[in-house]
Amino acid sequence: MNVQTTERPSAAGAPAAAAKGDAAASVKDLIYRATIMLDDQQWNDWLALCADDFVYQIRSWSPEINKDMTYMHAKRTDMQHLIDLLPKHNTDHSPLTRHTTVYTVDVAEDGKSAKAISAFIVHQHMLDTGSNSHVSAGESHLFLVGKYHDEFVIEDGTPRFKARTVRLQERRLDRGSHWPI
């Protein structure tokens, strides 16, 4: 009796694919946890999610001058100094909340790095803290719209931010914009 067997394709790539899927899920989780920390003004906890060589930028394209504008370019140590000075900044203390949606996560073949693009919307919740501010107190306003272009380093399955470029649609920033977006 002649029995034919059909070999199945090798599943050798399956664990690597699963590992990439796990890494992508970990990156998404990190982005969402970072959003919560920023909303709660847990600046140092947010910065702890970043690698030692982390770079943070806020940029926007200006069609009026046909150039990319840079509002901030800071290394991790610069961000720590900014965070340390936040209590001294002139602000109306109106809280900001972010709505972040992760669009893409691309994990490198070796699983040691990743890139992600997320969209965000930031709302400012107005407080009654100054002259004529009672007019808008209690209202929520659209504050910023843009995308995060994030880069990650992944060590032992744990991602950390290596770089975040905040690409804004706005070109005019108001009080509260010195907080990490």
C-alpha positions as CSV (number, residue, x, y, z in Angstrom):
1,M,0.0,0.0,0.0
2,N,1.4,3.3,-1.1
3,V,0.8,6.1,1.5
4,Q,1.6,9.6,0.4
5,T,2.4,12.1,3.1
6,T,2.3,15.7,2.7
7,E,4.8,17.7,4.6
8,R,3.6,20.9,6.2
9,P,5.6,24.0,5.9
10,S,8.1,24.5,8.6
11,A,6.8,26.4,11.6
12,A,10.3,27.6,12.4
13,G,9.4,31.2,11.8
14,A,6.3,31.1,14.1
15,P,8.1,31.8,17.4
16,A,9.8,34.8,15.8
17,A,6.5,36.1,14.5
18,A,4.9,35.6,17.9
19,A,7.8,37.4,19.5
20,K,7.4,40.3,17.1
21,G,3.6,40.3,17.9
22,D,4.4,40.4,21.6
23,A,6.9,43.2,21.1
24,A,4.3,45.2,19.1
25,A,1.7,44.7,21.8
26,S,4.3,45.8,24.4
27,V,5.0,49.0,22.4
28,K,1.3,49.8,22.1
29,D,0.9,49.3,25.9
30,L,3.9,51.6,26.5
31,I,2.4,54.3,24.3
32,Y,-0.9,54.1,26.1
33,R,0.7,54.0,29.6
34,A,2.8,57.1,28.6
35,T,-0.5,58.9,27.6
36,I,-2.0,58.2,31.1
37,M,1.1,59.4,32.9
38,L,1.2,62.6,30.9
39,D,-2.5,63.2,31.6
40,D,-1.9,62.7,35.3
41,Q,1.2,65.0,35.1
42,Q,3.4,62.1,36.4
43,W,6.4,63.7,34.5
44,N,9.1,61.7,36.2
45,D,7.3,58.4,35.8
46,W,6.9,59.2,32.1
47,L,10.5,60.1,31.7
48,A,11.4,56.7,33.4
49,L,9.9,55.0,30.4
50,C,12.6,56.6,28.2
51,A,16.1,55.3,27.4
52,D,19.2,57.2,28.6
53,D,19.8,58.5,25.0
54,F,16.1,59.6,24.6
55,V,15.5,62.6,22.2
56,Y,12.3,64.6,22.3
57,Q,11.2,67.0,19.6
58,I,8.1,69.1,18.9
59,R,7.8,70.1,15.2
60,S,5.3,71.5,12.8
61,W,5.2,72.2,9.1
62,S,4.5,75.8,8.2
63,P,3.0,76.3,4.7
64,E,3.3,80.0,5.1
65,I,7.1,79.9,5.2
66,N,7.4,76.6,3.5
67,K,9.6,75.2,6.3
68,D,9.6,72.7,9.1
69,M,9.6,74.5,12.4
70,T,11.2,73.1,15.6
71,Y,9.6,74.2,18.9
72,M,11.7,71.9,21.0
73,H,14.7,69.6,20.6
74,A,15.8,68.1,23.9
75,K,17.8,65.1,25.2
76,R,16.7,63.2,28.2
77,T,18.8,65.3,30.6
78,D,17.2,68.5,29.1
79,M,13.8,67.0,29.7
80,Q,14.7,66.2,33.3
81,H,15.6,69.9,33.8
82,L,12.4,71.0,32.1
83,I,10.4,68.7,34.4
84,D,12.2,70.0,37.5
85,L,11.2,73.5,36.5
86,L,7.6,72.9,35.6
87,P,6.3,74.0,39.0
88,K,7.8,77.4,38.4
89,H,6.3,77.9,34.9
90,N,3.6,80.5,34.2
91,T,0.5,78.4,33.6
92,D,-3.2,78.6,34.3
93,H,-3.1,75.0,35.5
94,S,-5.9,74.0,33.2
95,P,-5.4,70.2,32.9
96,L,-4.7,68.6,29.5
97,T,-6.0,65.2,28.5
98,R,-4.8,63.3,25.5
99,H,-6.6,60.8,23.3
100,T,-4.0,58.6,21.5
101,T,-4.6,56.1,18.8
102,V,-1.7,53.9,17.7
103,Y,-1.8,53.5,14.0
104,T,1.3,51.4,13.3
105,V,4.0,49.5,15.1
106,D,6.9,48.1,13.1
107,V,9.3,45.8,15.0
108,A,12.7,45.3,13.5
109,E,13.6,41.8,12.3
110,D,16.0,41.3,15.2
111,G,13.3,42.4,17.7
112,K,15.7,44.9,19.4
113,S,13.9,48.1,18.1
114,A,10.6,49.3,16.9
115,K,9.0,52.4,15.4
116,A,5.4,53.5,15.8
117,I,3.1,56.2,14.5
118,S,0.1,57.4,16.7
119,A,-2.4,60.1,16.3
120,F,-3.3,62.3,19.3
121,I,-5.8,65.0,20.2
122,V,-5.2,67.1,23.3
123,H,-8.0,68.8,25.1
124,Q,-7.6,71.6,27.6
125,H,-10.1,71.8,30.5
126,M,-10.5,75.4,31.4
127,L,-10.3,76.6,35.1
128,D,-11.5,79.9,36.5
129,T,-8.0,81.2,37.4
130,G,-7.7,84.8,36.0
131,S,-9.4,87.9,34.8
132,N,-12.3,87.0,32.5
133,S,-11.4,83.3,32.7
134,H,-14.8,82.7,34.3
135,V,-16.2,83.1,30.8
136,S,-14.8,79.8,29.6
137,A,-14.3,78.1,33.0
138,G,-15.6,74.5,33.0
139,E,-15.3,74.2,29.2
140,S,-13.1,71.8,27.3
141,H,-11.2,73.2,24.3
142,L,-9.3,71.5,21.5
143,F,-5.7,72.3,22.4
144,L,-3.5,70.4,20.0
145,V,-3.8,67.8,17.2
146,G,-1.0,65.8,15.7
147,K,1.0,62.6,15.5
148,Y,3.6,60.9,17.5
149,H,6.5,59.4,15.6
150,D,8.2,57.2,18.2
151,E,11.3,55.0,18.2
152,F,11.9,52.3,20.7
153,V,14.7,50.2,22.0
154,I,13.7,46.7,23.2
155,E,15.8,45.0,25.8
156,D,14.7,41.7,27.3
157,G,11.3,42.1,25.8
158,T,10.7,45.5,27.4
159,P,10.4,48.5,25.1
160,R,11.6,52.0,26.1
161,F,11.3,55.3,24.2
162,K,14.4,56.1,22.3
163,A,12.9,59.1,20.5
164,R,9.6,60.9,20.2
165,T,8.9,63.5,17.6
166,V,5.6,65.3,18.2
167,R,4.3,66.5,14.8
168,L,1.8,69.2,15.4
169,Q,-0.9,70.5,13.0
170,E,-1.0,73.8,15.0
171,R,1.7,76.5,14.7
172,R,0.6,78.6,17.6
173,L,1.1,77.3,21.1
174,D,-0.4,78.6,24.3
175,R,0.0,78.2,28.1
176,G,0.6,74.5,29.0
177,S,2.5,73.9,25.8
178,H,5.8,73.7,27.8
179,W,4.5,70.5,29.4
180,P,5.5,67.3,27.6
181,I,2.9,66.6,25.0
